[in-house]
Amino acid sequence: MRFQIDDMSCGACVRSIEKAIAAVDAQAVVEADLGARQISVQTSADKAQIMKALQDAGFPPKAL
């Protein structure tokens, strides 16, 4: 699944996003593209769970 995260602007943001997703699925693989402000997530978790974790972490996502 892919998300647009307009508030992601630095490496610390990426680490916070990775931590939020890991809290839902510790085995998730997150790839970030800072320039495009997008992430892709390989996870067995439900999309709604990932979106809620990102929202709760202060990084409201838009599904792509």
mmCIF file of the N, C-alpha and C atoms, coordinates in Angstrom:
data_MODEL
# 
_entry.id   MODEL 
# 
loop_
_atom_site.group_PDB 
_atom_site.id 
_atom_site.type_symbol 
_atom_site.label_atom_id 
_atom_site.label_alt_id 
_atom_site.label_comp_id 
_atom_site.label_asym_id 
_atom_site.label_entity_id 
_atom_site.label_seq_id 
_atom_site.pdbx_PDB_ins_code 
_atom_site.Cartn_x 
_atom_site.Cartn_y 
_atom_site.Cartn_z 
_atom_site.occupancy 
_atom_site.B_iso_or_equiv 
_atom_site.pdbx_formal_charge 
_atom_site.auth_seq_id 
_atom_site.auth_comp_id 
_atom_site.auth_asym_id 
_atom_site.auth_atom_id 
_atom_site.pdbx_PDB_model_num 
ATOM 1   N N  . MET A 1 1  ? 0.841  -1.176 0.000  1.00 0.00 ? 1  MET A N  1 
ATOM 2   C CA . MET A 1 1  ? 0.000  0.000  0.000  1.00 0.00 ? 1  MET A CA 1 
ATOM 3   C C  . MET A 1 1  ? 0.885  1.237  0.000  1.00 0.00 ? 1  MET A C  1 
ATOM 4   N N  . ARG A 1 2  ? 0.368  2.291  -0.619 1.00 0.00 ? 2  ARG A N  1 
ATOM 5   C CA . ARG A 1 2  ? 1.131  3.539  -0.721 1.00 0.00 ? 2  ARG A CA 1 
ATOM 6   C C  . ARG A 1 2  ? 0.320  4.678  -0.120 1.00 0.00 ? 2  ARG A C  1 
ATOM 7   N N  . PHE A 1 3  ? 1.065  5.626  0.467  1.00 0.00 ? 3  PHE A N  1 
ATOM 8   C CA . PHE A 1 3  ? 0.423  6.787  1.078  1.00 0.00 ? 3  PHE A CA 1 
ATOM 9   C C  . PHE A 1 3  ? 1.193  8.052  0.740  1.00 0.00 ? 3  PHE A C  1 
ATOM 10  N N  . GLN A 1 4  ? 0.464  9.130  0.579  1.00 0.00 ? 4  GLN A N  1 
ATOM 11  C CA . GLN A 1 4  ? 1.033  10.472 0.475  1.00 0.00 ? 4  GLN A CA 1 
ATOM 12  C C  . GLN A 1 4  ? 0.999  11.052 1.885  1.00 0.00 ? 4  GLN A C  1 
ATOM 13  N N  . ILE A 1 5  ? 2.144  11.551 2.362  1.00 0.00 ? 5  ILE A N  1 
ATOM 14  C CA . ILE A 1 5  ? 2.200  12.147 3.699  1.00 0.00 ? 5  ILE A CA 1 
ATOM 15  C C  . ILE A 1 5  ? 2.837  13.528 3.554  1.00 0.00 ? 5  ILE A C  1 
ATOM 16  N N  . ASP A 1 6  ? 1.993  14.520 3.413  1.00 0.00 ? 6  ASP A N  1 
ATOM 17  C CA . ASP A 1 6  ? 2.467  15.878 3.146  1.00 0.00 ? 6  ASP A CA 1 
ATOM 18  C C  . ASP A 1 6  ? 3.321  16.447 4.270  1.00 0.00 ? 6  ASP A C  1 
ATOM 19  N N  . ASP A 1 7  ? 3.126  15.981 5.502  1.00 0.00 ? 7  ASP A N  1 
ATOM 20  C CA . ASP A 1 7  ? 3.876  16.513 6.640  1.00 0.00 ? 7  ASP A CA 1 
ATOM 21  C C  . ASP A 1 7  ? 5.235  15.842 6.841  1.00 0.00 ? 7  ASP A C  1 
ATOM 22  N N  . MET A 1 8  ? 5.597  14.878 6.001  1.00 0.00 ? 8  MET A N  1 
ATOM 23  C CA . MET A 1 8  ? 6.883  14.180 6.116  1.00 0.00 ? 8  MET A CA 1 
ATOM 24  C C  . MET A 1 8  ? 7.947  15.006 5.399  1.00 0.00 ? 8  MET A C  1 
ATOM 25  N N  . SER A 1 9  ? 8.900  15.551 6.160  1.00 0.00 ? 9  SER A N  1 
ATOM 26  C CA . SER A 1 9  ? 9.868  16.450 5.536  1.00 0.00 ? 9  SER A CA 1 
ATOM 27  C C  . SER A 1 9  ? 11.324 16.150 5.873  1.00 0.00 ? 9  SER A C  1 
ATOM 28  N N  . CYS A 1 10 ? 11.587 15.158 6.741  1.00 0.00 ? 10 CYS A N  1 
ATOM 29  C CA . CYS A 1 10 ? 12.975 14.903 7.132  1.00 0.00 ? 10 CYS A CA 1 
ATOM 30  C C  . CYS A 1 10 ? 13.151 13.456 7.600  1.00 0.00 ? 10 CYS A C  1 
ATOM 31  N N  . GLY A 1 11 ? 14.379 13.093 7.864  1.00 0.00 ? 11 GLY A N  1 
ATOM 32  C CA . GLY A 1 11 ? 14.680 11.746 8.325  1.00 0.00 ? 11 GLY A CA 1 
ATOM 33  C C  . GLY A 1 11 ? 14.019 11.413 9.656  1.00 0.00 ? 11 GLY A C  1 
ATOM 34  N N  . ALA A 1 12 ? 13.904 12.393 10.533 1.00 0.00 ? 12 ALA A N  1 
ATOM 35  C CA . ALA A 1 12 ? 13.250 12.155 11.818 1.00 0.00 ? 12 ALA A CA 1 
ATOM 36  C C  . ALA A 1 12 ? 11.773 11.839 11.608 1.00 0.00 ? 12 ALA A C  1 
ATOM 37  N N  . CYS A 1 13 ? 11.161 12.481 10.628 1.00 0.00 ? 13 CYS A N  1 
ATOM 38  C CA . CYS A 1 13 ? 9.761  12.180 10.300 1.00 0.00 ? 13 CYS A CA 1 
ATOM 39  C C  . CYS A 1 13 ? 9.646  10.732 9.843  1.00 0.00 ? 13 CYS A C  1 
ATOM 40  N N  . VAL A 1 14 ? 10.562 10.311 8.983  1.00 0.00 ? 14 VAL A N  1 
ATOM 41  C CA . VAL A 1 14 ? 10.536 8.935  8.477  1.00 0.00 ? 14 VAL A CA 1 
ATOM 42  C C  . VAL A 1 14 ? 10.665 7.949  9.631  1.00 0.00 ? 14 VAL A C  1 
ATOM 43  N N  . ARG A 1 15 ? 11.574 8.215  10.567 1.00 0.00 ? 15 ARG A N  1 
ATOM 44  C CA . ARG A 1 15 ? 11.749 7.319  11.716 1.00 0.00 ? 15 ARG A CA 1 
ATOM 45  C C  . ARG A 1 15 ? 10.486 7.264  12.572 1.00 0.00 ? 15 ARG A C  1 
ATOM 46  N N  . SER A 1 16 ? 9.831  8.395  12.756 1.00 0.00 ? 16 SER A N  1 
ATOM 47  C CA . SER A 1 16 ? 8.584  8.423  13.529 1.00 0.00 ? 16 SER A CA 1 
ATOM 48  C C  . SER A 1 16 ? 7.495  7.618  12.825 1.00 0.00 ? 16 SER A C  1 
ATOM 49  N N  . ILE A 1 17 ? 7.440  7.729  11.514 1.00 0.00 ? 17 ILE A N  1 
ATOM 50  C CA . ILE A 1 17 ? 6.465  6.978  10.720 1.00 0.00 ? 17 ILE A CA 1 
ATOM 51  C C  . ILE A 1 17 ? 6.752  5.488  10.817 1.00 0.00 ? 17 ILE A C  1 
ATOM 52  N N  . GLU A 1 18 ? 8.019  5.112  10.677 1.00 0.00 ? 18 GLU A N  1 
ATOM 53  C CA . GLU A 1 18 ? 8.400  3.698  10.779 1.00 0.00 ? 18 GLU A CA 1 
ATOM 54  C C  . GLU A 1 18 ? 8.036  3.139  12.152 1.00 0.00 ? 18 GLU A C  1 
ATOM 55  N N  . LYS A 1 19 ? 8.268  3.923  13.197 1.00 0.00 ? 19 LYS A N  1 
ATOM 56  C CA . LYS A 1 19 ? 7.954  3.488  14.560 1.00 0.00 ? 19 LYS A CA 1 
ATOM 57  C C  . LYS A 1 19 ? 6.451  3.301  14.737 1.00 0.00 ? 19 LYS A C  1 
ATOM 58  N N  . ALA A 1 20 ? 5.658  4.217  14.195 1.00 0.00 ? 20 ALA A N  1 
ATOM 59  C CA . ALA A 1 20 ? 4.203  4.126  14.308 1.00 0.00 ? 20 ALA A CA 1 
ATOM 60  C C  . ALA A 1 20 ? 3.678  2.875  13.603 1.00 0.00 ? 20 ALA A C  1 
ATOM 61  N N  . ILE A 1 21 ? 4.229  2.589  12.428 1.00 0.00 ? 21 ILE A N  1 
ATOM 62  C CA . ILE A 1 21 ? 3.795  1.407  11.679 1.00 0.00 ? 21 ILE A CA 1 
ATOM 63  C C  . ILE A 1 21 ? 4.265  0.137  12.369 1.00 0.00 ? 21 ILE A C  1 
ATOM 64  N N  . ALA A 1 22 ? 5.476  0.150  12.911 1.00 0.00 ? 22 ALA A N  1 
ATOM 65  C CA . ALA A 1 22 ? 6.002  -1.023 13.614 1.00 0.00 ? 22 ALA A CA 1 
ATOM 66  C C  . ALA A 1 22 ? 5.159  -1.365 14.841 1.00 0.00 ? 22 ALA A C  1 
ATOM 67  N N  . ALA A 1 23 ? 4.522  -0.378 15.438 1.00 0.00 ? 23 ALA A N  1 
ATOM 68  C CA . ALA A 1 23 ? 3.664  -0.637 16.595 1.00 0.00 ? 23 ALA A CA 1 
ATOM 69  C C  . ALA A 1 23 ? 2.438  -1.451 16.195 1.00 0.00 ? 23 ALA A C  1 
ATOM 70  N N  . VAL A 1 24 ? 2.035  -1.344 14.926 1.00 0.00 ? 24 VAL A N  1 
ATOM 71  C CA . VAL A 1 24 ? 0.906  -2.110 14.407 1.00 0.00 ? 24 VAL A CA 1 
ATOM 72  C C  . VAL A 1 24 ? 1.382  -3.462 13.882 1.00 0.00 ? 24 VAL A C  1 
ATOM 73  N N  . ASP A 1 25 ? 2.514  -3.453 13.151 1.00 0.00 ? 25 ASP A N  1 
ATOM 74  C CA . ASP A 1 25 ? 3.072  -4.669 12.557 1.00 0.00 ? 25 ASP A CA 1 
ATOM 75  C C  . ASP A 1 25 ? 4.590  -4.573 12.592 1.00 0.00 ? 25 ASP A C  1 
ATOM 76  N N  . ALA A 1 26 ? 5.188  -5.281 13.532 1.00 0.00 ? 26 ALA A N  1 
ATOM 77  C CA . ALA A 1 26 ? 6.648  -5.220 13.706 1.00 0.00 ? 26 ALA A CA 1 
ATOM 78  C C  . ALA A 1 26 ? 7.400  -5.750 12.488 1.00 0.00 ? 26 ALA A C  1 
ATOM 79  N N  . GLN A 1 27 ? 6.749  -6.544 11.648 1.00 0.00 ? 27 GLN A N  1 
ATOM 80  C CA . GLN A 1 27 ? 7.393  -7.111 10.469 1.00 0.00 ? 27 GLN A CA 1 
ATOM 81  C C  . GLN A 1 27 ? 7.190  -6.258 9.217  1.00 0.00 ? 27 GLN A C  1 
ATOM 82  N N  . ALA A 1 28 ? 6.513  -5.155 9.332  1.00 0.00 ? 28 ALA A N  1 
ATOM 83  C CA . ALA A 1 28 ? 6.224  -4.310 8.169  1.00 0.00 ? 28 ALA A CA 1 
ATOM 84  C C  . ALA A 1 28 ? 7.512  -3.744 7.577  1.00 0.00 ? 28 ALA A C  1 
ATOM 85  N N  . VAL A 1 29 ? 7.510  -3.611 6.254  1.00 0.00 ? 29 VAL A N  1 
ATOM 86  C CA . VAL A 1 29 ? 8.626  -3.004 5.534  1.00 0.00 ? 29 VAL A CA 1 
ATOM 87  C C  . VAL A 1 29 ? 8.136  -1.659 5.015  1.00 0.00 ? 29 VAL A C  1 
ATOM 88  N N  . VAL A 1 30 ? 8.846  -0.592 5.405  1.00 0.00 ? 30 VAL A N  1 
ATOM 89  C CA . VAL A 1 30 ? 8.461  0.761  5.016  1.00 0.00 ? 30 VAL A CA 1 
ATOM 90  C C  . VAL A 1 30 ? 9.559  1.349  4.139  1.00 0.00 ? 30 VAL A C  1 
ATOM 91  N N  . GLU A 1 31 ? 9.174  1.858  2.978  1.00 0.00 ? 31 GLU A N  1 
ATOM 92  C CA . GLU A 1 31 ? 10.101 2.565  2.103  1.00 0.00 ? 31 GLU A CA 1 
ATOM 93  C C  . GLU A 1 31 ? 9.573  3.980  1.936  1.00 0.00 ? 31 GLU A C  1 
ATOM 94  N N  . ALA A 1 32 ? 10.444 4.950  2.184  1.00 0.00 ? 32 ALA A N  1 
ATOM 95  C CA . ALA A 1 32 ? 10.038 6.354  2.116  1.00 0.00 ? 32 ALA A CA 1 
ATOM 96  C C  . ALA A 1 32 ? 10.724 7.068  0.968  1.00 0.00 ? 32 ALA A C  1 
ATOM 97  N N  . ASP A 1 33 ? 9.988  7.948  0.315  1.00 0.00 ? 33 ASP A N  1 
ATOM 98  C CA . ASP A 1 33 ? 10.517 8.835  -0.717 1.00 0.00 ? 33 ASP A CA 1 
ATOM 99  C C  . ASP A 1 33 ? 10.273 10.255 -0.219 1.00 0.00 ? 33 ASP A C  1 
ATOM 100 N N  . LEU A 1 34 ? 11.293 10.825 0.424  1.00 0.00 ? 34 LEU A N  1 
ATOM 101 C CA . LEU A 1 34 ? 11.132 12.153 1.018  1.00 0.00 ? 34 LEU A CA 1 
ATOM 102 C C  . LEU A 1 34 ? 10.794 13.210 -0.025 1.00 0.00 ? 34 LEU A C  1 
ATOM 103 N N  . GLY A 1 35 ? 11.426 13.137 -1.187 1.00 0.00 ? 35 GLY A N  1 
ATOM 104 C CA . GLY A 1 35 ? 11.180 14.132 -2.228 1.00 0.00 ? 35 GLY A CA 1 
ATOM 105 C C  . GLY A 1 35 ? 9.725  14.177 -2.655 1.00 0.00 ? 35 GLY A C  1 
ATOM 106 N N  . ALA A 1 36 ? 9.125  13.007 -2.794 1.00 0.00 ? 36 ALA A N  1 
ATOM 107 C CA . ALA A 1 36 ? 7.724  12.926 -3.208 1.00 0.00 ? 36 ALA A CA 1 
ATOM 108 C C  . ALA A 1 36 ? 6.776  12.942 -2.012 1.00 0.00 ? 36 ALA A C  1 
ATOM 109 N N  . ARG A 1 37 ? 7.351  12.830 -0.814 1.00 0.00 ? 37 ARG A N  1 
ATOM 110 C CA . ARG A 1 37 ? 6.567  12.753 0.431  1.00 0.00 ? 37 ARG A CA 1 
ATOM 111 C C  . ARG A 1 37 ? 5.584  11.586 0.388  1.00 0.00 ? 37 ARG A C  1 
ATOM 112 N N  . GLN A 1 38 ? 6.120  10.435 -0.027 1.00 0.00 ? 38 GLN A N  1 
ATOM 113 C CA . GLN A 1 38 ? 5.309  9.230  -0.112 1.00 0.00 ? 38 GLN A CA 1 
ATOM 114 C C  . GLN A 1 38 ? 6.002  8.082  0.600  1.00 0.00 ? 38 GLN A C  1 
ATOM 115 N N  . ILE A 1 39 ? 5.202  7.146  1.098  1.00 0.00 ? 39 ILE A N  1 
ATOM 116 C CA . ILE A 1 39 ? 5.745  5.912  1.654  1.00 0.00 ? 39 ILE A CA 1 
ATOM 117 C C  . ILE A 1 39 ? 5.017  4.738  1.027  1.00 0.00 ? 39 ILE A C  1 
ATOM 118 N N  . SER A 1 40 ? 5.729  3.626  0.951  1.00 0.00 ? 40 SER A N  1 
ATOM 119 C CA . SER A 1 40 ? 5.080  2.372  0.584  1.00 0.00 ? 40 SER A CA 1 
ATOM 120 C C  . SER A 1 40 ? 5.287  1.433  1.756  1.00 0.00 ? 40 SER A C  1 
ATOM 121 N N  . VAL A 1 41 ? 4.277  0.656  2.046  1.00 0.00 ? 41 VAL A N  1 
ATOM 122 C CA . VAL A 1 41 ? 4.288  -0.223 3.214  1.00 0.00 ? 41 VAL A CA 1 
ATOM 123 C C  . VAL A 1 41 ? 3.901  -1.625 2.775  1.00 0.00 ? 41 VAL A C  1 
ATOM 124 N N  . GLN A 1 42 ? 4.756  -2.584 3.110  1.00 0.00 ? 42 GLN A N  1 
ATOM 125 C CA . GLN A 1 42 ? 4.428  -3.995 2.919  1.00 0.00 ? 42 GLN A CA 1 
ATOM 126 C C  . GLN A 1 42 ? 4.104  -4.541 4.303  1.00 0.00 ? 42 GLN A C  1 
ATOM 127 N N  . THR A 1 43 ? 2.854  -4.923 4.490  1.00 0.00 ? 43 THR A N  1 
ATOM 128 C CA . THR A 1 43 ? 2.398  -5.332 5.809  1.00 0.00 ? 43 THR A CA 1 
ATOM 129 C C  . THR A 1 43 ? 1.225  -6.300 5.692  1.00 0.00 ? 43 THR A C  1 
ATOM 130 N N  . SER A 1 44 ? 1.048  -7.073 6.732  1.00 0.00 ? 44 SER A N  1 
ATOM 131 C CA . SER A 1 44 ? -0.123 -7.947 6.797  1.00 0.00 ? 44 SER A CA 1 
ATOM 132 C C  . SER A 1 44 ? -1.260 -7.252 7.549  1.00 0.00 ? 44 SER A C  1 
ATOM 133 N N  . ALA A 1 45 ? -0.990 -6.066 8.072  1.00 0.00 ? 45 ALA A N  1 
ATOM 134 C CA . ALA A 1 45 ? -2.005 -5.308 8.812  1.00 0.00 ? 45 ALA A CA 1 
ATOM 135 C C  . ALA A 1 45 ? -3.026 -4.697 7.856  1.00 0.00 ? 45 ALA A C  1 
ATOM 136 N N  . ASP A 1 46 ? -4.170 -4.388 8.395  1.00 0.00 ? 46 ASP A N  1 
ATOM 137 C CA . ASP A 1 46 ? -5.247 -3.763 7.646  1.00 0.00 ? 46 ASP A CA 1 
ATOM 138 C C  . ASP A 1 46 ? -4.881 -2.315 7.307  1.00 0.00 ? 46 ASP A C  1 
ATOM 139 N N  . LYS A 1 47 ? -5.279 -1.869 6.117  1.00 0.00 ? 47 LYS A N  1 
ATOM 140 C CA . LYS A 1 47 ? -4.972 -0.505 5.684  1.00 0.00 ? 47 LYS A CA 1 
ATOM 141 C C  . LYS A 1 47 ? -5.499 0.530  6.679  1.00 0.00 ? 47 LYS A C  1 
ATOM 142 N N  . ALA A 1 48 ? -6.682 0.299  7.212  1.00 0.00 ? 48 ALA A N  1 
ATOM 143 C CA . ALA A 1 48 ? -7.278 1.239  8.173  1.00 0.00 ? 48 ALA A CA 1 
ATOM 144 C C  . ALA A 1 48 ? -6.427 1.337  9.435  1.00 0.00 ? 48 ALA A C  1 
ATOM 145 N N  . GLN A 1 49 ? -5.846 0.224  9.871  1.00 0.00 ? 49 GLN A N  1 
ATOM 146 C CA . GLN A 1 49 ? -4.974 0.239  11.060 1.00 0.00 ? 49 GLN A CA 1 
ATOM 147 C C  . GLN A 1 49 ? -3.729 1.087  10.808 1.00 0.00 ? 49 GLN A C  1 
ATOM 148 N N  . ILE A 1 50 ? -3.142 0.935  9.635  1.00 0.00 ? 50 ILE A N  1 
ATOM 149 C CA . ILE A 1 50 ? -1.936 1.699  9.288  1.00 0.00 ? 50 ILE A CA 1 
ATOM 150 C C  . ILE A 1 50 ? -2.278 3.184  9.197  1.00 0.00 ? 50 ILE A C  1 
ATOM 151 N N  . MET A 1 51 ? -3.388 3.498  8.550  1.00 0.00 ? 51 MET A N  1 
ATOM 152 C CA . MET A 1 51 ? -3.781 4.904  8.421  1.00 0.00 ? 51 MET A CA 1 
ATOM 153 C C  . MET A 1 51 ? -4.043 5.532  9.792  1.00 0.00 ? 51 MET A C  1 
ATOM 154 N N  . LYS A 1 52 ? -4.673 4.793  10.698 1.00 0.00 ? 52 LYS A N  1 
ATOM 155 C CA . LYS A 1 52 ? -4.937 5.311  12.043 1.00 0.00 ? 52 LYS A CA 1 
ATOM 156 C C  . LYS A 1 52 ? -3.632 5.528  12.800 1.00 0.00 ? 52 LYS A C  1 
ATOM 157 N N  . ALA A 1 53 ? -2.685 4.595  12.683 1.00 0.00 ? 53 ALA A N  1 
ATOM 158 C CA . ALA A 1 53 ? -1.396 4.739  13.367 1.00 0.00 ? 53 ALA A CA 1 
ATOM 159 C C  . ALA A 1 53 ? -0.654 5.969  12.865 1.00 0.00 ? 53 ALA A C  1 
ATOM 160 N N  . LEU A 1 54 ? -0.700 6.208  11.569 1.00 0.00 ? 54 LEU A N  1 
ATOM 161 C CA . LEU A 1 54 ? -0.040 7.390  11.002 1.00 0.00 ? 54 LEU A CA 1 
ATOM 162 C C  . LEU A 1 54 ? -0.730 8.668  11.468 1.00 0.00 ? 54 LEU A C  1 
ATOM 163 N N  . GLN A 1 55 ? -2.041 8.657  11.466 1.00 0.00 ? 55 GLN A N  1 
ATOM 164 C CA . GLN A 1 55 ? -2.812 9.823  11.929 1.00 0.00 ? 55 GLN A CA 1 
ATOM 165 C C  . GLN A 1 55 ? -2.479 10.117 13.397 1.00 0.00 ? 55 GLN A C  1 
ATOM 166 N N  . ASP A 1 56 ? -2.483 9.079  14.226 1.00 0.00 ? 56 ASP A N  1 
ATOM 167 C CA . ASP A 1 56 ? -2.203 9.240  15.659 1.00 0.00 ? 56 ASP A CA 1 
ATOM 168 C C  . ASP A 1 56 ? -0.780 9.742  15.901 1.00 0.00 ? 56 ASP A C  1 
ATOM 169 N N  . ALA A 1 57 ? 0.145  9.407  14.988 1.00 0.00 ? 57 ALA A N  1 
ATOM 170 C CA . ALA A 1 57 ? 1.537  9.845  15.129 1.00 0.00 ? 57 ALA A CA 1 
ATOM 171 C C  . ALA A 1 57 ? 1.746  11.273 14.620 1.00 0.00 ? 57 ALA A C  1 
ATOM 172 N N  . GLY A 1 58 ? 0.698  11.880 14.083 1.00 0.00 ? 58 GLY A N  1 
ATOM 173 C CA . GLY A 1 58 ? 0.799  13.261 13.612 1.00 0.00 ? 58 GLY A CA 1 
ATOM 174 C C  . GLY A 1 58 ? 1.161  13.375 12.137 1.00 0.00 ? 58 GLY A C  1 
ATOM 175 N N  . PHE A 1 59 ? 0.985  12.290 11.396 1.00 0.00 ? 59 PHE A N  1 
ATOM 176 C CA . PHE A 1 59 ? 1.293  12.280 9.972  1.00 0.00 ? 59 PHE A CA 1 
ATOM 177 C C  . PHE A 1 59 ? 0.080  11.811 9.187  1.00 0.00 ? 59 PHE A C  1 
ATOM 178 N N  . PRO A 1 60 ? -0.921 12.688 9.027  1.00 0.00 ? 60 PRO A N  1 
ATOM 179 C CA . PRO A 1 60 ? -2.141 12.264 8.336  1.00 0.00 ? 60 PRO A CA 1 
ATOM 180 C C  . PRO A 1 60 ? -1.840 11.803 6.910  1.00 0.00 ? 60 PRO A C  1 
ATOM 181 N N  . PRO A 1 61 ? -2.217 10.559 6.600  1.00 0.00 ? 61 PRO A N  1 
ATOM 182 C CA . PRO A 1 61 ? -1.928 10.003 5.274  1.00 0.00 ? 61 PRO A CA 1 
ATOM 183 C C  . PRO A 1 61 ? -3.076 10.183 4.294  1.00 0.00 ? 61 PRO A C  1 
ATOM 184 N N  . LYS A 1 62 ? -2.711 10.164 3.022  1.00 0.00 ? 62 LYS A N  1 
ATOM 185 C CA . LYS A 1 62 ? -3.688 10.084 1.944  1.00 0.00 ? 62 LYS A CA 1 
ATOM 186 C C  . LYS A 1 62 ? -3.347 8.813  1.181  1.00 0.00 ? 62 LYS A C  1 
ATOM 187 N N  . ALA A 1 63 ? -4.297 7.914  1.058  1.00 0.00 ? 63 ALA A N  1 
ATOM 188 C CA . ALA A 1 63 ? -4.050 6.672  0.333  1.00 0.00 ? 63 ALA A CA 1 
ATOM 189 C C  . ALA A 1 63 ? -3.861 6.961  -1.149 1.00 0.00 ? 63 ALA A C  1 
ATOM 190 N N  . LEU A 1 64 ? -2.897 6.289  -1.756 1.00 0.00 ? 64 LEU A N  1 
ATOM 191 C CA . LEU A 1 64 ? -2.649 6.433  -3.196 1.00 0.00 ? 64 LEU A CA 1 
ATOM 192 C C  . LEU A 1 64 ? -3.090 5.189  -3.923 1.00 0.00 ? 64 LEU A C  1 
# 
